[in-house]
Amino acid sequence: MFFLPGNRLVLPSFGSLNSKIMNNPVLATESFSHNRKHYFFDFMQAVNGSYYIKISRSDELGDNSYQKKGIVIFQENFEFAIEALSSLFRTAAFQQAANDPKHKSSPYERTTGIKSWDPECRPREKMMEQGREAMADAELLAMLIGSGSPRETAVDLAGRILSSVEHDLKRLSELTVEQLCLFRGMGHAKSLAIISSMELASRLLERQHKKIWLKAVNDH
């Protein structure tokens, strides 16, 4: 059996793959092996012309048989998958460095971008050391964006977005995914992260106002 949570098709066993998926052409492939485990990354085209990536693992068993598992990521989710992996590795690297007292900057690290800033000026480190109240709006927004580009830091990108709404957070909360994606460096995943956080803030404000109103009514 395979199941479909959201738009992701999870395939516990290759034996359950639909024959149409199996027969779709492989446009590009990469693979590697380690400790009797073989990994395959296939870029494929479906019968409707759309693309998808099949990631599979084949384990050699002691009886000369193989156990095969895999997942499929569809074209509409490529950006989300890339953003998720990028965020995963950034967060893991940050946590590893934060927990390693012997960590020192390498002479080969970037000399531009947020990583080149003094630690106390970097948004994440600044929040951890000084608290949320010390953060500028652009720094908070940059943490939602996560990463910039080789030409622009996440803080600079956040600053451009805030400038477009004259630093009005109410106007920022009204921007749509399409409007946010007009900014170079913004994709659906980053835009949705901003919209989600603004929606949470709006809901908090609405519930606080409701509590104040109910208290006022009860007092009378």
Beta strands, then each sheet from edge to edge (+ up, - down):
strand 1: 9-11
strand 2: 26-34
strand 3: 37-45
strand 4: 51-60
strand 5: 66-74
sheet 1: 1+ 5- 4+ 3- 2+
end
